[in-house]
Amino acid sequence: MAAGAKGSTRDRLLDAGIRLFAEHGFTAVSVGDIEQAVGLVPRRGALYRHFASKEALLAAAVEAHLGSVAEARSLYAGRAEAGAASAKELGAFILSEMDRQQLITQVFERDGDRLVELRDRFRREVSDAGYRAMAEILRAWLDASGAALAHPDGLDAVAVHLVGALVNVRRSTWTLGRPPLELAESDIVDAWARLCAIVLAGLAGG
């Protein structure tokens, strides 16, 4: 969010801080840099009215992503059946969450070894929790269909592969500037929904 943009001062500081951390590195960015980026006079204590430190600002950014996993679980695990529409919606949701997580992901890629506690929390409570939510959604879809789970021990690994396919698409786009083979996102999501159907049949022993 650019200086002068609408939004609370706290939100503007949060957006600017994460953007600057991703672009320049956590240690290279000062509190004054963040304040100046949102049009505040630097080194006058404006940031400290909202965050105790740069680390606290980054922790707040991690917190902002925690609700997405619960949202996915509640939206899709409760569906009566795993129709193509539900799978497409879920695929689009995962890609949109990757977009939301792009900057904070880049922060941890760049400075994760200096931010071990926050990096590990993001991994546990956002990334790993997302994979587990996918496993729960698959199980719920199978239960709704009345099919027995033929390979219960492998469900987490299957979820990692399914979510990982979309993660790879998005990260490839970030790195290389275009999606793989310049495919339209709708085509990628459609294919992912079909893959989900194939995987569900396999999990049920079909």
Sequence and secondary structure as in RCSB ss.txt:
>XXXX:A:sequence
MAAGAKGSTRDRLLDAGIRLFAEHGFTAVSVGDIEQAVGLVPRRGALYRHFASKEALLAAAVEAHLGSVAEARSL
YAGRAEAGAASAKELGAFILSEMDRQQLITQVFERDGDRLVELRDRFRREVSDAGYRAMAEILRAWLDASGAALA
HPDGLDAVAVHLVGALVNVRRSTWTLGRPPLELAESDIVDAWARLCAIVLAGLAGG
>XXXX:A:secstr
  TT SS HHHHHHHHHHHHHHHH TTT  HHHHHHHTT  TTSSTGGGT SSHHHHHHHHHHHHHHHHHHHHHH
HTTSSS  HHHHHHHHHHHHHHHHHHHHHHHHHHHHGGGSHHHHHHHIIIIIIHHHHHHHHHHHHHHHHHT   S
 GGGHHHHHHHHHHHHHHHHHHHHHHSS GGG  HHHHHHHHHHHHHHHHHHHTT 
